[in-house]
Amino acid sequence: MKLVFDIEPVEQARPRATRMGRGIRLYDPKKVSVYKKQLAMMCKFQYKEQPLSGQLIVSLKFYRHIQKSLSKKERELRLTGVHRPIVKPDTDNYIKSTLDGLNGLLWEDDAHIVKLVAEKYYSEHPRIEIEVEELNE
C-alpha cells in the first residue's frame, strides 16, 4: 500500500516539560504537535481500514522544500536527486515524528515495524510518501 501526504515533513524536537502539582508533564512543541494532528487527519482521509497489526516493512520518502537562494544549476541538481539533503533536520527525527503521528491509524503501534527504509529528497512540492507492506509469516 502506498500513501502520499501533501505536508512539509517536520522533525521530532525534544519534548518540553511543565510542572503539574508534584509531577512533571512532558509534551511536544507546538510545531510537532500540529504536524502530527495534520498527518493523522490526512491518514484518516486516505486510509479507512483497521490499523495494521502484523510484521510491517515501511519505506518513507521525505521531500523537503528547496531553498530559494540557489543558482539554477544547483536547483536542477537538487530537483533531479543528484544532490540530496545532507543538512539538518536529521532523517531519524523525521522518522520519529511521522511514525508517532500514524500510531493507532495506519498501524497499531510502530513497534510492529520490523524493517524501515527512509530517504530525504528536495522538491518544489514538499510531501511524505509511505509504502507499507505486511510481512506474511
C-alpha positions as CSV (number, residue, x, y, z in Angstrom):
1,M,0.0,0.0,0.0
2,K,1.3,3.5,-0.8
3,L,0.1,6.7,0.7
4,V,1.2,10.3,-0.2
5,F,0.7,13.1,2.4
6,D,1.0,16.6,1.0
7,I,2.6,18.1,4.0
8,E,6.1,19.5,4.7
9,P,7.9,17.0,6.9
10,V,8.6,18.2,10.5
11,E,11.3,16.8,12.7
12,Q,10.7,15.5,16.2
13,A,12.0,18.0,18.6
14,R,13.0,17.5,22.2
15,P,9.9,17.3,24.4
16,R,9.0,20.3,26.6
17,A,8.3,20.0,30.3
18,T,5.9,21.7,32.7
19,R,5.2,21.3,36.4
20,M,1.8,19.8,37.3
21,G,1.5,19.7,41.1
22,R,4.3,17.5,42.3
23,G,4.9,15.9,38.9
24,I,6.3,16.9,35.6
25,R,4.4,16.6,32.3
26,L,6.2,16.2,29.0
27,Y,4.7,17.4,25.8
28,D,5.6,18.0,22.1
29,P,6.5,21.5,21.0
30,K,3.6,23.2,19.1
31,K,5.1,22.8,15.6
32,V,5.4,19.0,16.1
33,S,2.0,18.7,17.8
34,V,0.3,20.5,14.8
35,Y,2.2,18.3,12.3
36,K,1.1,15.0,14.0
37,K,-2.5,16.2,14.1
38,Q,-2.5,17.2,10.4
39,L,-0.8,13.9,9.4
40,A,-3.4,12.0,11.4
41,M,-6.3,13.8,9.6
42,M,-4.7,13.1,6.2
43,C,-4.3,9.5,7.1
44,K,-7.9,9.1,8.2
45,F,-9.0,10.6,4.9
46,Q,-6.9,8.2,2.8
47,Y,-6.8,5.0,4.9
48,K,-10.2,3.9,6.2
49,E,-9.2,0.3,7.3
50,Q,-8.3,-1.0,10.7
51,P,-4.7,-0.3,11.8
52,L,-2.3,-3.0,10.6
53,S,-1.1,-5.3,13.3
54,G,1.3,-7.8,11.8
55,Q,5.0,-7.5,11.0
56,L,5.5,-4.5,8.7
57,I,8.0,-3.3,6.2
58,V,7.9,0.5,5.8
59,S,9.5,2.8,3.3
60,L,9.5,6.5,3.9
61,K,10.4,9.3,1.4
62,F,10.6,12.8,2.8
63,Y,10.5,15.6,0.3
64,R,11.5,18.9,1.7
65,H,11.4,22.3,0.1
66,I,14.3,23.8,-1.8
67,Q,15.9,27.0,-0.6
68,K,15.2,30.0,-2.7
69,S,18.7,31.4,-2.9
70,L,20.3,28.9,-5.2
71,S,21.8,29.0,-8.6
72,K,19.7,27.5,-11.4
73,K,22.3,24.7,-11.8
74,E,22.3,23.8,-8.1
75,R,18.5,23.9,-8.1
76,E,18.3,21.5,-11.0
77,L,20.8,19.1,-9.3
78,R,18.6,19.1,-6.2
79,L,15.4,18.6,-8.2
80,T,16.8,15.6,-10.1
81,G,18.1,14.0,-6.9
82,V,21.8,14.3,-7.8
83,H,22.2,16.5,-4.7
84,R,20.2,15.3,-1.7
85,P,19.7,16.9,1.7
86,I,22.7,16.4,4.0
87,V,21.7,19.2,6.3
88,K,19.6,19.2,9.4
89,P,17.0,18.1,10.3
90,D,18.3,14.5,10.6
91,T,16.4,11.7,8.8
92,D,15.8,9.9,12.2
93,N,14.0,12.9,13.6
94,Y,11.7,13.0,10.5
95,I,11.1,9.3,11.1
96,K,10.2,9.6,14.7
97,S,7.6,12.3,14.3
98,T,6.0,10.6,11.3
99,L,5.8,7.1,12.8
100,D,4.4,8.5,16.1
101,G,1.8,10.6,14.2
102,L,0.5,7.5,12.4
103,N,0.3,5.2,15.5
104,G,-3.1,3.8,16.0
105,L,-4.2,4.9,12.5
106,L,-2.0,3.2,9.9
107,W,-0.6,0.6,12.3
108,E,-1.5,-0.3,15.8
109,D,1.9,0.7,17.1
110,D,5.2,1.4,15.3
111,A,6.7,-1.5,17.3
112,H,5.2,-3.7,14.5
113,I,7.7,-2.3,12.0
114,V,10.4,-4.9,11.5
115,K,12.1,-3.2,8.6
116,L,12.4,0.5,7.8
117,V,13.9,2.4,4.9
118,A,13.9,6.2,4.9
119,E,15.2,8.8,2.4
120,K,15.4,12.6,2.1
121,Y,14.9,14.5,-1.1
122,Y,14.4,18.0,-2.3
123,S,11.3,19.0,-4.1
124,E,9.2,22.0,-5.1
125,H,6.2,20.0,-3.8
126,P,7.0,19.0,-0.2
127,R,5.4,15.7,0.8
128,I,5.8,12.4,2.5
129,E,5.5,9.1,0.6
130,I,4.9,6.0,2.6
131,E,4.8,2.4,1.4
132,V,3.7,-0.3,3.9
133,E,4.0,-4.0,3.2
134,E,2.7,-6.7,5.6
135,L,5.3,-9.4,6.1
136,N,3.5,-12.7,5.6
137,E,4.6,-15.3,8.2
